[in-house]
Amino acid sequence: MKNKFIKSTLILLIGGIITKILSFIIKIYFTRVIGDGINIYSLIMPTYSLLVTITQLGFPIAISNIIAKGEKSGKNVMFSIVPISIILNIILIITVALSAKYLAVNLLHEKDAYYPIIAMSFVLPFISLSSIIRGYFFGKQQMMPHSISNIIEQLFKLFIVIVILPHLLKYGTIVAVCGYILISILSETISIIVFLLYLPKGFVIKKADIKPDFGTIKDVL
């Protein structure tokens, strides 16, 4: 257990350092490339962070805690939470779409933030699914998938900023900001794929698994 803890800590430390360095480089390039669009992007980020917190509802921590205790099957825990997460995200997307204009004009006092706010709502389901799977691996004390997925995700974002973002700017700053946000769907999808590749060989997804276990849901909530 001691060796496993040390190994997990080292993996998280090294992965965290690489991720932070890549994130730092991305922020520098993004600020230089996007120009005035950084004001709109920075303006909507607090709202984005709030929505991510709401859509997760502490599920990753709860899932990792239940799996770590070994009281329930990791597969049952994951697939019991997915339907709730999907419903919650649908509600959030509809809510954000209906209130985006009010948020942009009355709260943020920036009408150009309207479309970026709507764009960020579509990223939430992918972040939620990624977080649920991440919680599974944390519960199993497997830190390599988390570190690898974060590094690959950051590398993909760096590619977006350097190669794709300049082309999006040709169509306007708002299009570039929305495009950058929506392309995050691809980076989150890549992260999910990496997680799925690290699932145990015996972790076979069956039709019967996509049914909520209300006992497990109660434990997570």
Backbone bond lengths (Angstrom), bond angles and torsions (degrees), N, CA, C in turn:
res aa  C-N    CA-C-N  psi(-1)  N-CA   C-N-CA  omega(-1)  CA-C   N-CA-C  phi
1 M - - - 1.460 - - 1.525 111.10 -
2 K 1.350 114.58 -39.82 1.459 119.11 -179.63 1.523 110.51 -64.36
3 N 1.351 116.55 -44.43 1.468 120.91 179.58 1.527 110.97 -64.12
4 K 1.336 115.80 -38.51 1.465 120.35 179.67 1.520 110.49 -65.73
5 F 1.337 116.13 -39.46 1.467 120.54 178.84 1.527 110.58 -64.81
6 I 1.343 116.30 -43.88 1.468 120.46 -179.92 1.527 110.33 -64.36
7 K 1.343 115.74 -42.76 1.466 120.15 179.59 1.523 110.84 -62.70
8 S 1.334 116.71 -44.62 1.471 120.87 179.87 1.516 111.08 -63.32
9 T 1.332 116.01 -40.15 1.468 120.80 179.51 1.526 111.16 -63.81
10 L 1.333 116.38 -43.45 1.465 120.82 -179.97 1.530 111.02 -64.83
11 I 1.334 116.20 -41.18 1.469 120.31 179.12 1.527 110.43 -62.24
12 L 1.348 116.05 -45.59 1.465 120.48 178.95 1.525 111.20 -64.35
13 L 1.338 116.27 -38.94 1.467 120.83 -179.00 1.523 110.91 -65.22
14 I 1.328 116.58 -50.67 1.464 120.80 -178.92 1.528 110.82 -65.46
15 G 1.340 115.97 -45.59 1.463 120.04 178.29 1.514 111.85 -61.77
16 G 1.337 116.51 -39.85 1.466 121.04 179.40 1.519 112.22 -64.74
17 I 1.339 116.59 -40.77 1.469 120.85 179.33 1.527 110.76 -63.99
18 I 1.336 116.42 -46.49 1.474 120.79 179.61 1.521 110.75 -62.66
19 T 1.347 115.74 -42.90 1.465 120.41 -179.93 1.524 111.21 -63.20
20 K 1.325 117.13 -43.07 1.472 121.48 -179.89 1.525 111.39 -64.31
21 I 1.326 116.49 -39.94 1.475 120.23 178.84 1.526 110.19 -64.14
22 L 1.333 115.97 -46.22 1.463 120.13 178.53 1.526 111.26 -63.30
23 S 1.333 116.77 -40.81 1.468 121.30 178.30 1.527 110.74 -62.31
24 F 1.328 116.51 -39.08 1.464 121.86 178.48 1.532 110.80 -63.14
25 I 1.330 115.65 -44.75 1.468 120.49 178.96 1.529 110.97 -64.31
26 I 1.345 116.00 -41.41 1.469 121.18 179.39 1.523 110.50 -60.98
27 K 1.323 117.31 -44.13 1.464 120.97 -178.70 1.531 110.91 -62.50
28 I 1.334 116.40 -39.79 1.467 120.29 179.30 1.532 110.40 -63.95
29 Y 1.337 116.43 -50.20 1.467 120.90 -179.70 1.522 111.10 -63.72
30 F 1.338 115.87 -43.67 1.458 120.29 -178.01 1.529 111.09 -60.82
31 T 1.328 116.59 -44.19 1.472 121.49 179.57 1.521 111.28 -62.36
32 R 1.334 116.07 -40.42 1.469 119.98 -179.59 1.528 112.05 -70.48
33 V 1.315 116.13 -41.11 1.470 120.40 -174.80 1.524 111.90 -76.25
34 I 1.340 117.33 -45.48 1.466 121.33 -172.43 1.517 112.55 -74.37
35 G 1.327 118.02 -22.89 1.464 121.04 177.62 1.522 113.35 63.81
36 D 1.339 116.36 -125.02 1.469 120.99 -178.61 1.530 112.55 -66.77
37 G 1.313 116.55 -17.95 1.456 119.82 179.30 1.519 113.56 -64.34
38 I 1.339 116.49 -16.87 1.464 120.44 179.55 1.525 110.96 -63.69
39 N 1.340 116.36 -28.36 1.472 119.94 179.56 1.532 110.56 -65.51
40 I 1.321 116.62 -45.41 1.464 120.75 179.40 1.526 110.18 -66.77
41 Y 1.335 115.94 -44.16 1.466 120.77 -179.15 1.530 110.96 -60.82
42 S 1.318 116.70 -44.71 1.467 120.84 179.69 1.528 111.29 -66.76
43 L 1.321 115.33 -31.76 1.466 120.76 -177.98 1.530 111.92 -67.72
44 I 1.335 116.63 -37.71 1.468 119.69 -176.33 1.533 112.58 -89.54
45 M 1.315 119.02 -10.08 1.463 121.66 -176.46 1.534 113.99 -60.97
46 P 1.353 118.86 -41.79 1.469 117.97 176.44 1.528 112.72 -59.58
47 T 1.343 116.50 -39.91 1.468 120.67 177.04 1.523 110.25 -64.88
48 Y 1.311 116.04 -40.58 1.461 121.67 178.91 1.533 110.83 -62.11
49 S 1.320 116.37 -45.32 1.471 121.01 179.24 1.523 111.19 -62.87
50 L 1.333 116.43 -39.00 1.466 120.91 178.54 1.523 110.67 -63.97
51 L 1.324 116.98 -44.17 1.465 121.18 -179.58 1.530 111.45 -64.96
52 V 1.333 116.19 -38.48 1.469 119.98 177.64 1.527 110.21 -62.90
53 T 1.330 116.50 -41.98 1.472 120.87 178.31 1.523 111.04 -62.83
54 I 1.331 115.98 -42.30 1.468 120.24 -179.79 1.521 110.94 -65.52
55 T 1.320 116.65 -44.73 1.462 120.54 -175.09 1.526 112.40 -69.13
56 Q 1.327 117.38 -24.65 1.459 120.42 179.07 1.528 112.28 -84.15
57 L 1.340 116.80 -34.49 1.461 122.10 177.26 1.529 113.65 52.14
58 G 1.307 116.97 28.04 1.461 119.74 -179.83 1.514 114.26 72.93
59 F 1.348 117.47 11.50 1.464 121.31 -178.82 1.534 113.29 -56.92
60 P 1.355 119.54 -46.88 1.469 119.57 -177.61 1.531 112.78 -56.63
61 I 1.330 116.63 -43.37 1.469 119.94 -179.01 1.518 110.46 -67.24
62 A 1.340 116.53 -43.82 1.462 120.83 -179.59 1.529 110.88 -63.44
63 I 1.331 116.58 -42.59 1.461 121.08 -179.86 1.526 111.02 -63.65
64 S 1.321 116.47 -47.99 1.468 120.13 -179.67 1.522 111.24 -61.91
65 N 1.335 116.98 -36.22 1.461 120.92 -180.00 1.533 111.12 -66.93
66 I 1.337 117.25 -44.97 1.473 121.79 -179.91 1.526 110.94 -65.12
67 I 1.341 116.49 -43.65 1.466 120.45 -179.00 1.523 110.96 -67.54
68 A 1.341 116.46 -38.31 1.464 120.30 179.48 1.529 111.59 -62.29
69 K 1.330 116.19 -34.90 1.467 120.29 178.75 1.520 112.06 -74.18
70 G 1.332 116.86 -18.86 1.455 121.08 178.15 1.507 114.42 71.72
71 E 1.338 116.09 21.01 1.460 119.85 -177.90 1.525 112.35 -78.27
72 K 1.320 117.18 -26.96 1.467 121.40 -177.63 1.520 109.93 -137.86
73 S 1.320 115.66 159.53 1.460 121.41 177.07 1.520 110.26 -65.85
74 G 1.337 115.42 135.95 1.461 119.82 179.53 1.506 112.10 -60.37
75 K 1.341 116.35 -36.25 1.458 121.38 178.99 1.534 110.68 -63.49
76 N 1.337 116.27 -44.68 1.470 120.42 -179.76 1.518 111.53 -63.36
77 V 1.323 115.87 -40.55 1.470 120.52 -179.82 1.519 110.35 -62.52
78 M 1.328 116.70 -48.28 1.462 121.13 -177.57 1.521 112.29 -61.88
79 F 1.330 115.87 -50.06 1.458 119.56 -173.97 1.525 113.28 -77.97
80 S 1.322 117.00 -12.39 1.463 119.76 173.87 1.521 111.10 -78.65
81 I 1.324 115.66 -29.06 1.462 120.98 -176.79 1.524 111.80 -87.74
82 V 1.330 117.80 -29.73 1.471 121.29 -176.45 1.530 113.11 -54.17
83 P 1.353 120.54 -47.45 1.481 119.34 179.74 1.527 112.85 -60.42
84 I 1.335 116.82 -40.09 1.473 120.17 178.26 1.518 110.13 -63.73
85 S 1.319 115.85 -42.50 1.463 120.53 -179.70 1.524 111.10 -63.41
86 I 1.329 117.25 -41.02 1.468 121.25 179.70 1.528 110.42 -63.65
87 I 1.329 116.65 -46.32 1.478 121.06 179.57 1.521 110.53 -61.18
88 L 1.337 116.03 -44.83 1.464 120.63 179.83 1.521 111.15 -61.51
89 N 1.323 116.98 -40.61 1.461 120.64 -178.95 1.519 111.80 -69.74
90 I 1.323 117.39 -37.02 1.471 120.37 176.33 1.525 110.21 -61.66
91 I 1.338 115.57 -44.19 1.473 120.33 178.32 1.523 110.62 -61.67
92 L 1.333 116.62 -42.09 1.462 120.97 -179.64 1.524 111.74 -65.77
93 I 1.334 116.75 -41.93 1.469 120.41 179.63 1.527 110.59 -61.53
94 I 1.323 116.70 -44.76 1.472 121.23 179.33 1.528 110.00 -64.74
95 T 1.328 116.34 -43.49 1.469 120.96 -179.47 1.518 111.66 -62.40
96 V 1.340 115.42 -45.21 1.473 120.03 -179.84 1.517 110.46 -65.81
97 A 1.323 117.57 -41.57 1.473 121.50 -179.90 1.526 111.14 -61.25
98 L 1.334 116.65 -39.35 1.463 120.89 -178.59 1.531 112.52 -76.71
99 S 1.322 116.36 -28.54 1.472 119.54 -175.53 1.529 113.22 -105.88
100 A 1.344 117.02 2.55 1.470 120.75 -175.92 1.526 112.36 -59.16
101 K 1.322 116.20 -42.75 1.461 119.46 -178.76 1.527 111.18 -64.75
102 Y 1.333 116.27 -41.52 1.460 120.32 178.92 1.530 110.38 -65.05
103 L 1.330 116.81 -42.93 1.467 120.88 179.12 1.523 111.19 -61.59
104 A 1.341 115.65 -44.57 1.461 120.19 -176.71 1.526 112.12 -67.95
105 V 1.330 117.12 -46.43 1.471 121.64 -172.82 1.522 112.14 -83.77
106 N 1.327 117.60 -47.23 1.464 120.87 -171.57 1.523 114.27 -90.05
107 L 1.313 117.26 -34.43 1.465 119.48 -177.73 1.526 112.92 -96.80
108 L 1.339 116.38 -47.99 1.459 119.96 -179.07 1.523 112.92 -88.21
109 H 1.346 116.04 -15.56 1.474 121.92 -179.75 1.531 111.74 55.12
110 E 1.327 114.97 40.30 1.459 120.95 178.78 1.525 108.36 -147.76
111 K 1.340 115.96 99.59 1.467 120.07 -175.40 1.530 112.47 -64.05
112 D 1.343 116.90 -25.52 1.462 119.73 179.71 1.528 112.84 -70.76
113 A 1.330 116.53 -9.65 1.466 120.13 179.40 1.528 112.18 -81.41
114 Y 1.331 116.90 -5.49 1.465 121.72 -175.89 1.538 112.44 -56.68
115 Y 1.314 116.96 -56.12 1.466 120.13 -177.17 1.534 112.77 -69.38
116 P 1.343 119.92 -39.67 1.470 119.06 174.60 1.533 113.19 -60.05
117 I 1.330 117.75 -34.79 1.465 120.53 177.89 1.523 110.60 -64.97
118 I 1.331 116.02 -44.10 1.468 119.85 177.75 1.534 110.35 -64.37
119 A 1.328 116.07 -40.13 1.472 120.43 -178.76 1.527 111.30 -61.87
120 M 1.333 116.52 -41.28 1.468 118.43 -175.67 1.527 112.12 -69.11
121 S 1.340 117.99 -23.61 1.461 120.40 -179.84 1.532 110.97 -66.45
122 F 1.334 117.56 -30.34 1.467 120.98 -178.57 1.529 112.61 -75.60
123 V 1.329 116.94 -14.02 1.466 120.49 178.63 1.532 111.09 -82.86
124 L 1.330 116.48 -23.69 1.468 122.03 -172.84 1.530 114.57 -56.19
125 P 1.348 120.02 -45.09 1.474 119.10 -179.53 1.523 113.39 -58.92
126 F 1.326 116.29 -36.10 1.464 120.40 -178.88 1.526 111.19 -71.86
127 I 1.328 115.61 -36.65 1.458 119.66 175.94 1.528 110.44 -65.63
128 S 1.322 116.20 -40.23 1.465 121.24 179.80 1.524 111.47 -62.21
129 L 1.334 116.42 -47.90 1.466 120.59 -179.38 1.523 110.98 -63.30
130 S 1.324 115.94 -42.48 1.458 120.45 177.83 1.529 111.17 -60.83
131 S 1.334 116.80 -40.74 1.462 121.40 -179.19 1.523 112.14 -67.30
132 I 1.338 115.66 -37.07 1.472 120.05 179.00 1.524 110.44 -63.62
133 I 1.327 116.42 -45.75 1.468 120.27 179.52 1.529 110.16 -67.31
134 R 1.326 116.44 -37.02 1.466 120.55 178.01 1.531 110.37 -62.27
135 G 1.332 116.40 -39.53 1.458 120.88 177.49 1.520 111.60 -60.86
136 Y 1.334 116.13 -36.00 1.469 121.13 177.49 1.526 110.49 -60.85
137 F 1.331 116.63 -48.69 1.462 120.58 -177.93 1.532 111.90 -68.42
138 F 1.322 116.91 -34.88 1.457 119.32 175.38 1.528 110.44 -62.28
139 G 1.341 115.85 -41.19 1.456 120.18 178.64 1.514 112.02 -63.66
140 K 1.334 116.64 -33.44 1.461 121.99 177.98 1.531 111.73 -83.32
141 Q 1.330 116.11 -1.58 1.468 122.87 -177.68 1.526 111.60 58.90
142 Q 1.329 115.42 38.31 1.455 122.21 175.30 1.526 108.01 -109.31
143 M 1.320 116.12 101.55 1.459 121.24 -173.17 1.525 113.40 -93.22
144 M 1.335 116.65 -15.82 1.457 119.50 -178.20 1.532 112.71 -60.66
145 P 1.359 119.72 -46.14 1.471 119.41 178.71 1.525 112.75 -57.46
146 H 1.331 116.60 -40.93 1.469 121.18 179.33 1.525 110.66 -61.83
147 S 1.326 116.78 -47.36 1.465 120.69 -177.89 1.519 111.58 -66.96
148 I 1.337 116.50 -45.08 1.467 120.45 -179.17 1.525 111.04 -63.31
149 S 1.336 116.67 -44.24 1.469 120.23 -178.95 1.526 111.17 -64.00
150 N 1.329 117.17 -39.40 1.466 120.45 178.71 1.526 111.78 -64.84
151 I 1.324 116.08 -42.61 1.465 120.30 -179.47 1.528 110.67 -64.81
152 I 1.342 116.84 -46.63 1.467 120.90 179.30 1.524 110.74 -62.77
153 E 1.329 116.23 -40.28 1.465 120.82 179.12 1.525 111.08 -62.16
154 Q 1.329 116.82 -42.73 1.464 120.87 179.37 1.522 111.31 -67.98
155 L 1.327 117.16 -37.92 1.471 120.44 177.43 1.527 110.54 -63.28
156 F 1.325 116.23 -39.41 1.467 120.56 178.43 1.524 110.31 -65.68
157 K 1.332 117.40 -41.31 1.467 120.81 178.09 1.524 110.85 -63.92
158 L 1.331 116.38 -38.09 1.465 120.26 177.59 1.529 110.11 -62.70
159 F 1.321 116.10 -40.84 1.472 121.20 176.84 1.524 110.30 -61.12
160 I 1.332 116.28 -42.09 1.464 121.29 -179.86 1.531 110.71 -61.16
161 V 1.330 115.43 -47.47 1.464 120.86 -176.56 1.529 111.30 -64.59
162 I 1.324 117.11 -40.19 1.461 120.99 -175.59 1.530 112.16 -79.97
163 V 1.340 117.24 -40.75 1.467 120.83 -170.89 1.525 113.07 -101.39
164 I 1.333 117.52 -47.63 1.463 121.23 -170.87 1.528 113.29 -88.16
165 L 1.331 117.59 -41.96 1.461 121.27 -175.34 1.531 113.72 -56.20
166 P 1.346 119.28 -43.84 1.475 118.92 178.29 1.529 113.06 -57.37
167 H 1.341 117.59 -34.63 1.470 120.91 178.59 1.530 110.79 -71.14
168 L 1.326 116.97 -36.46 1.464 120.21 179.02 1.528 111.33 -67.00
169 L 1.325 116.55 -31.05 1.466 120.73 -179.30 1.528 112.21 -64.44
170 K 1.327 117.00 -21.07 1.465 120.60 178.40 1.530 111.09 -63.88
171 Y 1.328 116.01 -23.42 1.465 121.07 -178.09 1.533 112.14 -99.46
172 G 1.331 116.18 4.47 1.454 120.32 176.82 1.529 112.53 118.32
173 T 1.312 115.07 157.31 1.468 120.95 -177.45 1.527 111.89 -64.81
174 I 1.341 117.18 -42.26 1.462 121.40 -178.64 1.520 110.53 -63.24
175 V 1.324 116.58 -41.69 1.467 120.99 178.05 1.532 110.05 -62.40
176 A 1.336 116.26 -40.14 1.464 120.66 -179.79 1.530 111.20 -64.84
177 V 1.330 116.08 -43.71 1.471 120.24 -179.95 1.530 110.24 -65.28
178 C 1.334 116.22 -46.20 1.475 120.45 178.77 1.522 110.86 -62.95
179 G 1.326 115.45 -41.73 1.465 119.85 179.55 1.508 112.04 -62.53
180 Y 1.325 116.00 -43.22 1.467 120.16 179.12 1.523 110.84 -62.24
181 I 1.327 116.52 -40.48 1.467 120.54 179.37 1.526 110.84 -67.24
182 L 1.335 116.66 -46.33 1.469 120.87 -177.15 1.525 112.14 -68.32
183 I 1.326 117.16 -32.34 1.458 120.06 178.85 1.529 110.26 -67.63
184 S 1.338 116.32 -17.90 1.468 119.99 175.16 1.525 110.74 -60.39
185 I 1.337 116.21 -22.49 1.468 120.11 175.95 1.529 109.66 -60.28
186 L 1.333 115.93 -40.57 1.461 119.85 179.10 1.525 111.47 -67.23
187 S 1.330 116.35 -41.51 1.464 119.42 -179.73 1.524 111.09 -65.66
188 E 1.348 116.84 -38.41 1.467 120.24 176.80 1.528 110.53 -68.21
189 T 1.333 116.53 -36.83 1.462 120.73 177.79 1.527 110.78 -63.76
190 I 1.317 115.91 -40.98 1.467 120.55 176.63 1.524 110.12 -61.80
191 S 1.322 115.90 -41.87 1.467 120.78 177.63 1.529 110.86 -60.39
192 I 1.339 117.02 -43.49 1.472 121.97 179.12 1.531 110.44 -63.17
193 I 1.332 116.60 -42.15 1.470 120.77 179.60 1.524 110.66 -61.38
194 V 1.336 115.96 -42.32 1.474 120.04 178.09 1.525 110.21 -60.61
195 F 1.328 117.08 -43.39 1.464 120.81 177.82 1.525 111.00 -60.16
196 L 1.341 116.10 -44.96 1.462 120.85 -177.96 1.531 111.44 -63.05
197 L 1.328 116.16 -34.26 1.462 120.19 178.97 1.533 111.83 -67.60
198 Y 1.318 115.90 -24.73 1.466 120.68 -178.92 1.534 112.69 -91.35
199 L 1.326 117.45 -3.65 1.463 119.58 178.46 1.531 109.46 -65.01
200 P 1.335 117.62 148.22 1.468 120.89 -179.95 1.527 111.54 -57.07
201 K 1.320 116.53 152.76 1.466 121.08 -179.21 1.522 111.77 -61.84
202 G 1.324 116.47 -31.88 1.458 119.89 179.84 1.508 113.77 -81.80
203 F 1.339 116.24 0.10 1.468 121.32 -178.08 1.529 108.49 -83.94
204 V 1.317 116.19 78.62 1.463 121.52 -178.23 1.523 109.47 -96.35
205 I 1.315 116.26 128.82 1.460 121.09 -179.74 1.528 108.89 -84.99
206 K 1.324 116.09 118.22 1.457 122.17 178.73 1.520 109.96 -110.68
207 K 1.322 115.15 159.73 1.459 120.30 -179.45 1.525 111.10 -59.16
208 A 1.324 116.22 -36.08 1.469 120.73 -178.11 1.523 112.15 -67.46
209 D 1.351 116.13 -20.98 1.469 119.11 -178.71 1.522 112.14 -73.30
210 I 1.340 117.37 -24.01 1.463 120.66 -175.97 1.525 109.62 -83.72
211 K 1.303 115.65 44.97 1.455 121.96 176.72 1.522 108.45 -129.18
212 P 1.325 117.82 131.85 1.459 119.93 -177.23 1.516 112.42 -67.28
213 D 1.323 116.13 133.67 1.461 122.86 172.37 1.516 106.95 -97.54
214 F 1.339 116.24 105.74 1.467 120.11 -171.45 1.528 112.23 -65.94
215 G 1.321 116.77 -26.49 1.459 119.29 175.48 1.512 111.09 -66.93
216 T 1.326 115.39 -42.17 1.475 120.49 177.95 1.523 110.96 -68.01
217 I 1.339 116.42 -41.48 1.463 120.64 178.33 1.526 110.45 -58.71
218 K 1.327 116.57 -42.49 1.465 121.31 179.30 1.522 110.97 -61.40
219 D 1.348 116.72 -41.44 1.459 120.66 179.82 1.534 112.32 -64.74
220 V 1.354 115.50 -39.83 1.465 119.79 -179.43 1.518 111.08 -69.50
221 L 1.338 115.36 -43.22 1.474 119.73 -178.71 1.510 111.91 -71.86
